[in-house]
Amino acid sequence: MTGPCEVLLTVVSVWVLLGCGAWAEREGLRHGVPASFAAATFLVAASRGRQPRRAANRDAGVWLLGIAAGSCSAISLTLLVLRLGLELGMEPPRARADRPRDTPGVVSMLVLAPAFEELLYRERLPDALRRLPVALRAVVSSALFAVPHAEPWRVLGTFWIGLLLAAVHRATGSVALCIAVHAGLNLGALVGVTPAGVALPTVLGGLAFAAAVRRARAAGRGPEDGP
């Protein structure tokens, strides 16, 4: 277990790295953002320390179901956030054309970001805030997860995704499932799914979520759990 000061220092350090990466790209340095994501992943992994071994984190089925759940749920979650934002009086979002297309950008979006963000915001930060009530831990960690995204619509969306992933981690104890769902959501955003035929992906996403949570919880009771 780590204290809140140490983990909050890690959070701030990650924010500084991400800010440096964004600044570097604005100044014309190619791959500044992917480099900052790689540095953030190394920092979080190096400061994580020894963690209990969980069978669910090494279960390929948990990873595959998590990615499927996130990918299929991306459009329905996007529409939900859109409806919520409009109800709150936010200006309609502008169409975005900044999805990464080069290999470093795609790796950052599908591998590095889900890894360091889930290890930090779903595993380490809630543990450091363990004196707080469970619901408040989820709100605080989700808010800190959302802040670096800066743009209002992204902040709103990542905040609600953070709450969803906090619930997944609370239900299963599997950070691997959180990483997989996060990667799946990013994959759905990268592909650019449209609202056409949203019902079927939503149903499939719900079924994949249920199966992933059930499998992760079952694996968490397996003999490989422990320090």
C-alpha positions in Angstrom: 0.0 0.0 0.0 1.2 3.5 -0.8 0.2 6.8 0.8 -1.9 9.5 -0.9 1.0 12.0 -1.1 3.2 9.6 -3.1 0.4 8.7 -5.5 -0.7 12.3 -5.9 2.9 13.2 -6.8 2.8 10.4 -9.4 -0.4 11.9 -10.8 1.1 15.4 -11.1 4.2 14.0 -12.6 2.1 12.2 -15.3 0.2 15.4 -16.0 3.5 17.2 -16.4 4.8 14.6 -18.9 1.6 14.7 -20.9 1.7 18.5 -21.0 5.3 18.4 -22.2 4.3 15.9 -24.9 1.5 18.1 -26.1 3.8 21.2 -26.1 6.5 19.4 -28.0 4.1 18.5 -30.8 2.7 22.0 -31.0 6.4 23.1 -31.5 6.7 20.7 -34.4 8.4 17.7 -32.7 7.0 14.6 -34.2 5.7 11.9 -31.8 6.0 14.2 -28.8 2.7 12.9 -27.4 3.5 9.1 -27.9 6.9 9.8 -26.2 5.1 11.4 -23.2 2.7 8.4 -23.0 5.6 6.0 -23.0 7.4 8.0 -20.3 4.1 8.1 -18.2 3.7 4.3 -18.6 7.2 3.7 -17.5 6.8 6.0 -14.5 3.6 4.5 -13.3 4.8 0.9 -13.8 8.1 1.7 -12.0 6.4 3.3 -9.0 3.7 0.7 -8.7 5.7 -1.7 -6.5 4.8 -5.3 -5.8 1.2 -6.1 -6.3 -0.8 -9.3 -5.5 -0.8 -11.8 -8.3 -4.3 -12.2 -9.7 -5.3 -15.0 -12.1 -7.8 -12.7 -13.8 -5.0 -10.4 -14.9 -3.5 -13.3 -16.9 -6.7 -14.7 -18.3 -6.8 -14.2 -22.1 -10.6 -14.6 -21.9 -10.9 -11.6 -19.6 -8.8 -9.5 -21.9 -10.7 -10.5 -25.1 -14.2 -10.0 -23.5 -13.1 -6.7 -22.0 -11.9 -5.4 -25.4 -15.1 -6.6 -27.0 -17.2 -5.0 -24.3 -15.5 -1.6 -24.7 -15.6 -1.7 -28.5 -19.2 -2.5 -28.7 -20.2 0.0 -26.0 -18.3 2.9 -27.4 -21.1 4.4 -29.5 -23.8 4.0 -26.9 -21.6 5.7 -24.2 -20.8 8.5 -26.7 -24.5 9.1 -27.3 -25.1 9.0 -23.6 -22.4 11.6 -22.9 -23.7 13.7 -25.8 -27.2 13.7 -24.3 -26.0 14.5 -20.8 -23.8 17.4 -22.1 -26.6 18.9 -24.1 -28.9 18.6 -21.0 -26.3 20.5 -19.0 -26.3 23.3 -21.6 -23.0 22.6 -23.3 -22.4 23.7 -26.8 -22.7 20.9 -29.4 -19.3 19.3 -30.0 -17.5 20.0 -33.2 -16.5 17.1 -35.5 -13.0 16.0 -34.7 -10.5 14.8 -37.3 -7.5 14.2 -35.0 -7.6 10.5 -34.6 -4.0 9.1 -34.8 -3.2 7.2 -38.0 0.6 6.6 -37.5 1.9 3.6 -35.6 3.2 5.5 -32.5 -0.2 7.3 -32.2 -2.2 4.2 -32.5 0.0 2.3 -30.0 -0.4 5.2 -27.6 -4.1 5.2 -27.9 -4.7 1.5 -27.7 -1.9 0.3 -25.5 0.0 2.9 -23.5 -2.9 5.2 -22.4 -5.1 2.3 -21.2 -2.2 0.8 -19.3 -0.9 3.8 -17.4 -4.3 5.4 -16.8 -5.9 2.3 -15.4 -2.9 1.3 -13.3 -2.8 4.8 -11.9 -6.5 5.9 -11.6 -8.2 2.6 -11.0 -5.6 0.7 -9.0 -3.1 3.0 -7.2 -5.2 6.1 -6.6 -8.2 4.5 -5.0 -5.9 2.4 -2.8 -4.2 5.5 -1.7 -7.6 7.1 -0.9 -8.8 4.0 1.0 -9.8 6.1 4.0 -12.5 7.8 1.9 -15.9 6.1 1.3 -16.0 3.9 -1.9 -18.3 6.3 -3.8 -16.1 9.3 -3.1 -13.0 7.4 -4.1 -14.6 6.7 -7.4 -15.6 10.3 -7.9 -12.1 11.7 -7.0 -10.2 9.2 -9.1 -12.5 9.8 -12.1 -12.2 13.5 -11.8 -8.4 13.4 -11.7 -8.6 11.0 -14.7 -10.7 13.5 -16.6 -8.9 16.8 -15.8 -5.9 16.3 -18.2 -8.2 15.9 -21.2 -8.8 19.7 -21.0 -11.5 20.0 -23.7 -15.0 20.2 -21.9 -16.6 17.3 -23.9 -13.6 15.1 -23.3 -13.6 15.9 -19.6 -17.2 15.0 -19.3 -16.8 11.8 -21.3 -13.7 10.6 -19.5 -15.3 11.4 -16.1 -18.2 9.1 -16.8 -16.0 6.4 -18.3 -13.9 6.7 -15.2 -16.9 6.0 -13.0 -17.8 3.0 -15.2 -14.3 1.6 -14.9 -14.2 2.3 -11.2 -17.3 0.1 -10.9 -15.7 -2.6 -13.0 -12.6 -2.6 -10.8 -14.7 -2.6 -7.6 -16.7 -5.6 -8.8 -13.8 -7.7 -10.0 -10.5 -6.4 -8.5 -9.0 -6.9 -12.0 -7.1 -4.0 -13.4 -6.5 -6.1 -16.5 -10.2 -6.0 -17.3 -10.2 -2.2 -16.8 -7.3 -1.9 -19.2 -9.0 -4.1 -21.8 -12.3 -2.2 -21.6 -10.5 1.1 -21.9 -8.5 -0.2 -24.9 -11.8 -1.4 -26.4 -13.4 2.0 -25.9 -10.4 3.7 -27.5 -10.6 1.2 -30.4 -14.3 2.1 -31.0 -13.4 5.8 -31.0 -10.4 5.2 -33.4 -12.6 3.3 -35.8 -15.2 6.0 -35.7 -18.4 4.1 -35.3 -21.6 5.8 -36.2 -25.1 5.8 -34.6 -26.5 3.6 -37.3 -27.6 0.3 -35.9 -26.6 1.3 -32.3 -29.0 -1.2 -30.7 -27.1 -4.4 -31.7 -23.6 -3.2 -30.6 -25.1 -2.0 -27.3 -26.7 -5.4 -26.6 -23.5 -7.2 -27.6 -21.5 -4.8 -25.4 -23.8 -5.5 -22.4 -23.4 -9.2 -22.9 -19.6 -9.0 -23.2 -19.5 -6.8 -20.1 -21.5 -9.3 -18.1 -19.4 -12.2 -19.3 -16.1 -10.4 -18.7 -17.1 -9.4 -15.1 -18.3 -13.0 -14.4 -15.1 -14.5 -15.8 -12.8 -12.0 -13.9 -14.6 -12.6 -10.6 -14.4 -16.4 -11.1 -10.7 -16.2 -11.9 -10.1 -13.9 -8.9 -11.2 -16.8 -6.7 -8.7 -19.1 -8.4 -5.6 -20.7 -6.7 -3.2 -18.3 -8.5 -4.4 -15.3 -6.4 -2.0 -14.2 -3.7 1.2 -12.2 -3.2 
